[in-house]
Amino acid sequence: MRPLVFALFALFLSSSCKDNEPSGLADIELDEQYSGGKNATTFDLGQNAFGGQANGLTADQEGFFVTGNSFFRTNWVTAPASVQSLDGLGPIFNAFSCGSCHFKDGRAKPPGTPDEALNGLLFRLSIPGTDAYGGPLADPVYGGQLQDKSILNVENEARVRVSYQEIAGNYTDGSVFSLRQPIYEFVDLKYGPFPSGSMFSPRIAPQMPGLGLLEIIPEADILAFADENDSDQNGISGKANQVWDAELQQLVLGRFGWKANQPNLTQQTAGAFNGDIGITSNLFPQDHLSLTQQQQYRNIPNGGEPEISDDILRKVVRYTQTLAVPARREFDDATVLRGKFLFQQINCSGCHRPSMSTGSIGDIAALYNQKIWPYTDLLLHDMGPELADGRPDFLASGTEWRTAPLWGIGLIQTVNRHSFLLHDGRARNMEEAILWHGGEAEKSRDAFKKLNVSDRTALLKFVESL
Amino acid sequence: MKNKNSTLLLLLLVSTCFITCRDDSDSDAESLKKEALEQYANLVLANYDDSYNSTITLQQTIDAFLANPTDAGFQVCKTTWLDARNPYGQTEAFRFSSGPIDDADGPEGLINAWPMDENSIDYVQGQPNAGLINNPVAQPVISKQVLVGLNEILSETSIFTGWHAIEFLLWGQDLSTTGPGERPYTDYVVGAGGTAANQVRRGQYLQVVTELLLEHIAQVRDEWKPNGVYRNEFLNDKTSGEAMGLIFFGLKEFTKTELSGERMFVAIDVQDQEHEHSCFSDNTLNDLKMNLIGIKNVYFGIYTKVDGSSVSGRSFSEIVEKIDRTKADAVRTAFADAEAKTNAIPAPFDQSILNDTASISIGIDALKVLGNRLEAAGKAIGAEF
């Protein structure tokens, strides 16, 4: 809208600012408010901001969205139940439905006190070594994931008590902040103690918009951005994960999950149904149980073989693929443009890559060849010892995490009524999330700490506008 | 000269009149909206009152049945459950409006959760010992505190309480291809002639969930009473545009996403016979009709009570007719069409899911049109959403 007016406005602002301080403003880029591209951006910016449907879908795809949405948010129940399409929960599980963690297709928050139950935070488990495909070696008793809930007459695996320790810090200008370091205590381990050398990784359920777009970024484009050995010596490497594709039975590029350990949305979704809800599929036909648990619960009825049909699974996957991204708010605001300038200047954009384009891959034509603004490179980066989980996941080391997409981040408060960020929800807001960045992001974080308060505010306002 | 002056004077007069007249009509329109919002609050309260009172009747018949379990008494319980579903079904039109039923701490998930985790409650086919009722070791006492407590640990939406829990305890699993569930009344008979185990605990469970249902309905109703927390906020703290926005967003969302999408399209798309809300009693089609009546109530500002009297007053429909006759006519036509098309779906719904998807599809299309037209009508009168 009215680019000339904006140009004049920006000119006016930049010239008037010059009188006060030598501050720069970033340009407004063409169509940058369409975060998910022209077809997959929603302007419904209320509580359903993460649940909008992409435009341009076929009638069939619109139907998939409705049914997929239903199976995403409806609770699964113990088998056998009258509603056969929704039975087969557990026997052990983390959640009753996808939507119970991704409420309103949004982001979960961690427990605030030790007695609060987990609701959207789960723990991956492994022991030293790798499995046959180079992935984490699952705990022999508890498997690759701790399930804290169970159906009636079955023992859950454990409870996790989460507490926090405050760590004080200060900005260069002397103002102070406090970060909270999570502390996890595993109690009531029903199937015996963890073996020595056991590793765990906390993972919070992230928001869902735009996943279908990230799935069809051409692989070459992601790899072109990788710089594993930091040959340009800017302190930022960027490594592509290589993970096992259970359908193709080969190693492929990892795109999804906090450590980019999932190759595509079908495997991500089927894996979550299996590990999180206890629902089997043709891709993962066994419940997530150890040999001992399988023996112990062999008489527990299942909800069919598999419990989720290929047809319904496909519709849930289509749903996740066609969730639109909320449009930018205040993208033309002067403070936001100042923040955008700083975001580039202190090189947040070195990993949070602003823009890329989708290819023409898959069968959802509406998502083809869209210029999108996800603010991620989908690559792994060393984030320093403070954020490290110490648990390797395929090529991701114990200190590496995938750059989290930032689109939609400013609407988590609107959709989910909280502002907790990072893989375990330790950051209480955006500012704390930035201050936790270490490793390859240390330079950028230190530069942020050196900014004066109005520039820090501008940078935060820019990220809020995403 | 004289002529010119009088023309000017006339112009001045006309324009003054025009300005003041427009002011008058603006403030008229605003007061009409205020009246219609007041009437909405009145009919919401009357509807929840009816829902509460009919649930009291259900509770009384359940208590009487449990004191002296007979087949006739059991049938009365089922009838009063079906009767009580009618006013409740109409209240569903108040959902998705950020009101007390389903705002952040609203009890909707405890009142009307679906699907039921039936074998967390009682026996099911092939599992005579399933459910909390049949597990006196793990849960020695069945009480409100126990059910509410279990719920808090597990989930925001209940698998232990609500309409469909009571329905399951009255009808049992629907294993029939043609009729509803066939739980025998003897499941509540202690001693000779009794069927299934733990009859006393089953009776306790039935009483406890009915009591919880009453409490949760009362919680919502009380917020709509004169000087109730939400009623005050709704009528006094919001502009008419905001308040109408909540109502019309809710109508659109309920009609399109929930009724035509979630409750009808998904059922025929998945082709699961029991993917229906009242699957134990086969009351789903009647639920849908009540939902549609509820939507009409809100738009036309009239609620017909269970006793036959009606609560009427200023309506949104009148305002739409004043402002945009074409849109008003379009909504009327869409209501008539949606009613005709949903009435044409053969009962029971679970058979139509499998054998008559065409008539359900026609109903879905009619409801989508209705939802779109309600949205347009709401926006035409200044509903902000």
Interface residues (C-beta under 8 A of the other chain):
Chain A: G63 V66 T67 N69 S70 T74 N75 V77 T78 A79 P80 A81 S82 V83 Q84 S85 L86 L89 F96 S100 A117 K149 I151 L152 N153 P301 I312 K315 R417
Chain B: A104 A113 W114 P115 M116 D117 E118 N119 S120 V124 Q125 G126 Q127 A130 G131 L132 N135 A138 I153 L154 S155 E156 T157 I159 Q173 D174 G261 E262 F265 V266 D269 V270 D272 E274 H275 C279 F280
